[in-house]
Every structure is written in structure tokens, then in C-alpha cells.
Amino acid sequence: MESTVRVRFAPSPTGSLHVGGARTAIFNYFFARHHRGTFILRIEDTDRERFDPRARDEIFQSLSWLGLAIDEGPHQTGACGPYIQSERMDHYRTAIGRLLENGQAYRCFCTRERLEQLRKQQKQNRDTTLGYDGRCRHLSADTIEGKLTAQTPHVVRLKVPPQGEVSFHDLIRGTITYQCRELDDIILLKSDGYPTYHLANVVDDHLMQISHVMRGEEWISSTPKHILLYRALGHPLPKFAHLPVILSSGGGKLSKRKGASSVMEYREQGFLPEALVNFLSLLGWSPGDDTEIMDSEEITRRFSLDRITAKASVFDEQKLIWINGHYLRQRSTASIIPLVKELLVSRNLPGKTGEDRYLEKVIHLLKDRSKTLVEIAESSGYFFEDPSIYDPKTARKRFKKESAGLLRDLHHQLQELEEFTAGAIEELYRQAAQKAGLSAGKLIHPTRLAVSGVGYGPGLFEMMELLGREAVLRRMDKAVRWIENKGEQDHDQNKG
């Protein structure tokens, strides 16, 4: 039996898809998948002044990268298309005609200057409700005809009842009630002939047979107006669920100014799509226990509206990094190669022309210690070129005067080593430390700094094997000269 669940994600292409919008898409997607329903993508591009075709394309790219497969949308066939609002103008004109004919809407000829003066006056009078005063609501037919003949610019507004109330059941928040006197005669059709969000949203949700409207809580105040519009058009109501707000870690609603990045920015920062989906799915929803790592299959199986809370969620990027590290460790090294190569190229980092077989070995050494793909890419440089500098803090600690002699002795022994493998190198270091009466660390730390330029990284002996004998010896020789030159410089400075 086919599911009757039909949900939509309906972004406006005026900017990048940020994590708040992505969370809305994810909740709709998993709700549809759980009920074996239909997930629809609808592009709401009726704000022509702010419409950006690049933003529209980025929305497509972002959803595809996240792995949210669209059942019906601009690039998928469906019985309710087209799925771009600017291509659905006939539907909105038909609805406006019906509302005007049955007296549920009216033409408003008020100028922008008059409306601005009205708002200013209402604020000065400290009116409890701000909004349109209904001046054009009772214009005579002759007056309207005269203004239309004169081609006077106008909008079309919904007639909101002056008395009574509008109640609806929110699947997350329970019953919500608004008094009609608190509602404005909202504009349905703008003077440029394009519908507002309110009209297009209601008309399309009805024609696309949307069963559940799941959207951010900022749309709660618009819902009673939408309900009045549904009633005026004679359409049945969908079920409503308003998702909790996402707060920044520093407080306040998450926004671009408060740390919210776009989906594509997280991709550029080296996050994996499965990690971002897992993390965002937990912002306002819980599986009912302490489980935090869940792939899409498990989220689909466990997702339900009764597990969504009305309480605001905090965007904890450290938790996202932790989740991403988990998925990074689970990924096969081979699957990461093209992703790391892309980052190496985009950042003009060394290694971008390296052979895949060698790069795979580099990634294998680095990925279990890394939290993001960028961390792998940016820490891999010494595998492709000799370090040009040494980390100053580590050099002060590890490159002592006696380090030059130790490195010189190790250089000689490594040169004579029969097999340059991690196991053989480790055995050599253990024996050398024991013979010198030193801890192994006294040899390992200066060597690491000499061959990598930094004081941290994967296992030293595995690193040395991968770099190869020639590169290791060359770098150790360079470090010895650096330490000796540094000693001479310090001596001259002290002498002077």
C-alpha cells in the first residue's frame, strides 16, 4: 500500500543553504523515508529582487552532497510539477481570481509611502497591534474599476475576519491559538504580479498533496494566516510541525554572523556528508536513548515526530568535529583519496600531483589521528617535500646541542641498515638508546622534528619507512647542520 505521507523542502534561492535549512530538509527527508512516503524539493523563487541562480544551483549541489535523494523536484519527474514556483504562475492567478470572486480577498491601492506613514503613526500611538488598517477593504466597485483602468499599482490582500480566533494543532507543540484581531490582512499578490510566500506556499502545498508541513518555528505566526487562506480556498489542511530553533554555542539564534556556515562551506572545511547529516539530525530530535552515532539507515528506522522537542538546540561544533572524526576513521582509505586530492589542489598544497598509491599510504597513516579531511591535507606536506622550517617551540625543546651528535650517529646506522622497514628501524632505535643509556624518546623526538618539521604526527617508524631511506637521511643531515649553525649563532650572540 502506497504511503500517504508527502513532505517538501521548499528553500528560497536567495543565498547559500545554511545548516538551519539543511536540518529542516533532513527532518523532512527521514520522516518521509521512515513512512515510505515522498520527499519533494520545491524552489520558492517568487522574490525576484533577491533571486540568485547561483544560490539555486548550490541548493541542488548541497542536497546531493548530503545524500538526500529527491523523489519529486525540478530534476525529477512527478505528477505535481513543475517544482519551481516561477513556473507555476497560472495556479496562483487562478487562486487569486477565485478569492476575489468569492469576496475573500480585495485589491489594495495604498502606496508604499502611505503604509510607511501608517506604521510610523501606529508606533507613535503605541498601538497594541501593528498592521494594515483595511482602508481599501470596502472600496466600491466603481472606484476599483476606475483605478484598474488608470493602471494604478496595487496588491491583493486576504480578508482576515475581524473577530474570532484561529487554532491549530502543532504535532510538536500542541494546540496554538491566535486571535483574528492580532492578524494582518496579508498580501497575497504583489504589485509585480508575483505571489507572496503565503499564497504560493498554500496553493502549492495543496496541489502537491503535502500531508505534513515541517518547517522552522519562525513560521508559527504565519500558520493561522495560512489556515484562513486554506479555508478561503476550500482546501483541507495539512498537519503542521514547527521545528525548534537552533542556538549558537555563544547564545542567541544561530545565524551567519554567529557561526553558521553553509553546507558547502562545511564540505570545504573537510567534513564528511554522513557526519554532518548525523549531527544535524540530533539538533532537536532524539532516538530515545543515548545513541549519537547513527548512519542514515538507522536514523530512517528510528525517526519519529514524537521524538522532536520544542526546546531550542545548541549547535556544538566540537561535537560535530568528534562525529566527523568517527566517520573518518570508518571510511576506507581508498574512498578518501579523491577528497584529499581535491583539497590539496584547492589549497595549492604539496602532494597534489602525487601518485594515488603513495597518497593512499599517507592517508592511512594520518586519518586515524585526524578529525577532518582538511586536517589530513594540511598535515601531509612533509610527505611530499622536505620541511623548510622547524616548529620553533619544538626545536627549542628537542634540538639540543647534543642532538646533532645523536642524529649524526643514527644517520650512519640508518644508512647501513639492511632493510629500511618500520620494524627494522624501531629495533635499531631501541638498541641505540639502550647502548647510549638513554630513553628511546631522546632519539625519537629529535628525529621526528628532523624529518617532518613538527613535533607530532603518526608513528615515527612507519613515517620513516614511507618517506624512504634517501629522504630520511637527507633531512637528518640538514637538521644536523641546522643545529650546529644554530649553536654557532648562539655562541656568537653570547660572545658579543
Phi, psi and omega in degrees: 000131182288137180291147177266001179284120176226118181235162181222150167248123190232075181282155173262125183280067179247357180184183181295155175281111180267175189295331178296313177294322179297320178299318177299315179299317182296316179297316178298318183298310184289329175297315179296316182294321180300321182264009182053042181261205186240130178252119187248139171252124178235129180265117183262089188248034182278350173276086189289336179291327184255358182298134181227110181300332177292324178293320178300314180295324179291328175299312177303314183296318182295313181295321178296316180297322179289345180084022180271094183290127181271132177275319177223138181176187183304328182254007180234142178285148178195157185284348186251015181286176359289164186249019173240123191298327180295347177261008184241025187300326181299323180296321182286322178296320178298316180296317179297317178301318180294318181293321178292321183292321182268009175077016180271352180217165180210159179274136181240123184256009182297138180280164178297324180297319180294320180293322177294320178294322179297314180296319180297318181292320179297322179291321179295324179278355182056043177298142181290332177235135178251139179161184182293141185269004176076022184304320183269004186293332186240027177297145179288160179299322180294318179297316179298316181297320180296318180292324178292320178297322179280002180056041177290127179302141180203165174241172174243130182245153175278137175277106177273131179304137182288338182233170178095190182215161177236123179240147174212156180262118176268128185294344179256324190249354182086204183284133178234133185233138176234142173277137182300327181294343179274351186262150181264155171285087189294149175283132179257322181232127182278168183294341178275003178090356180268146179286156170280172177306318186300310181293308184299321181299311183291313180300314183290320179299323178291310184292333178269005174059041180293126182270326183227126175261107180248115184209174183294157184292346178295347180265004180301315183293340178275340186299316178299326177293320178295322179297317177299323179290318174305313182295318180297327179272353179076029182258145174291154182273143168281177173270145185248141175215115182257120189282150183292153178290152176255126181260150174284159181297336180270002181101152182086163182296137179297130179211174180299326179284344182245038169096000180283121177259160175282164179302316182292332176292322177294324175298315180294334179277001174091020176273151178268144182300322181294329178288317180294320178296314178302312182296311182294330180295338181269000178272084179111349177234147178226142178285355178104356176218197184270008180298131180239333178261113182218129175279175185299325180296318180288321177299316178303314182295325188259353188289134176206150182293330183288354176260004176270132181261155175276349182287141180298148178250150180257131179279102183259099184293333177295325176292321176299317179298319179297315179297319181295321177300321178299310182293328179295319178292329181282337182292145172289146180300320182299324182289342183269339185309306182295331180289317179292319179300320178300318179290321178299319180291313184295331181260004180055042181269155177296150178101355184294338179256009182293156178290144182300324182295317178291317180299324179298320178292322177298311181299319180303321179287328188265332194292328180288343179261358187252155178255336180222164176295325178297321179298321177296310184298314186283343180259004185264359189304320185289350174283346186243341178208150180298141178296135180269339178221164176246140178305119188302316183295317180291323181297320179297328184272323189256334181264076175277172181301319182286347181296328181299316179294319179298314181294325179294318178295317179296321178304314181295315182293321179293327179294328182268353183297131185293311180242123182269072179243162182302318181294316180293321179295317180298315180300319178301315182294320181295317180292320180295320179294317180296318180295324181274355181070033181241160170288151181301329181299330180296337177262323185292313185296314177296324179295315179302313181296323181295318186271339183242338182086355180227168184259016181217168178147191180288182180307129186300316187290323174295320178299315182295319179299316181293320179295326179094154186302314185300312181294319182297313181295320179298318182288322178295320178298318179296320180295321178300313180298321180298314181296317181293319178295321179297320179297319179295319179297317179296322180295315180297320180295318180292322179295319180289000000 
